[in-house]
Amino acid sequence: MDARTPAHIAPIAQDPRQPALALRGLAKAFEGSPAVHNLSLDIPRGSFYGLVGPNGAGKTTTIMMATGLLRPDAGTAVVCGHDIWGAGTGQHPEPDNTEVLAAKAAYGLLADGLPVFDRLSGREYLVYLGLLRGMDASVVDKRSKDLLGALDLAEAQDKYIVDYSAGMTKKILLAGALLHRPEILILDEPFEAVDPVSGQVIRQILHNYVAAGGTVVMSSHVMELVQGICDHVAVIARGQVLASGQIDEVRGQQSLSDLFVQLVGGRSLDADSLGWLGEARR
């Protein structure tokens, strides 16, 4: 274990040959319009993996399907060796609920835009999640205190989440994702609305988690953030993976931003567009 890793974060026993997250042929359309099209991707164990793409690229839809919150039209998602949909095969065509529960126990999720139990206080929220997962009450208490303190939420632990700022809400959701010490963290825009000081702490927490054997999958629109914090990256656009792998190999000699524009297709503003903005006020 890395010397900086907190004592309550223990290394994870795992098979390094098996991807932490394996997506195969995922597809989803809404009202006939494809959002994700035949998307396949392997997330290696112990990686800090960035998912980048423009608005509407299919990142959030992919995360929702990978975590069992949105049923795909086609394809499979396997979390730490467990099919998230418990797909039956051969003589057992019915979904395997044991498989589904094992997959959901293996991940921690911070999803953007999902409903929150915001009529609970921050501490009540963590206790609720911990007991719901069958954790020992003393472990929940210890980890809740650790997380609330580390994320600078100790003074707000008795406030209702509905009264939290956007950044505080993001942090309590991250605490909830970390609480049961999952094998893989799946985070949708985890730094959005978070102040720079808290952002630095979150970076350290996530790096310590990866150093102890965990896997992080993080979606973001900020190329500089992904390039600075991740070791792997996948560029997603139009519901497909355009490039993936170790970040330095994928971007080569150029910045991730330049590669992103090159793959996704950039555009510049016409010289006459919004010209009225440059007119002198009368």
Secondary structure as UniProt FT lines:
FT   TURN            3..4
FT   TURN            7..8
FT   TURN            16..17
FT   STRAND          21..30
FT   TURN            31..32
FT   STRAND          33..43
FT   TURN            45..46
FT   STRAND          48..52
FT   TURN            55..56
FT   HELIX           59..66
FT   TURN            67..68
FT   STRAND          74..79
FT   TURN            80..81
FT   STRAND          82..83
FT   TURN            84..85
FT   TURN            90..91
FT   HELIX           97..106
FT   STRAND          107..110
FT   TURN            112..113
FT   TURN            118..119
FT   HELIX           122..132
FT   TURN            133..134
FT   HELIX           137..150
FT   TURN            151..152
FT   HELIX           154..156
FT   TURN            157..158
FT   HELIX           161..163
FT   HELIX           166..178
FT   TURN            179..180
FT   STRAND          184..188
FT   TURN            190..193
FT   HELIX           196..211
FT   TURN            212..213
FT   STRAND          215..220
FT   HELIX           223..229
FT   STRAND          232..237
FT   TURN            238..239
FT   STRAND          240..246
FT   HELIX           247..251
FT   TURN            252..253
FT   HELIX           256..264
FT   TURN            271..274
FT   HELIX           275..278
//
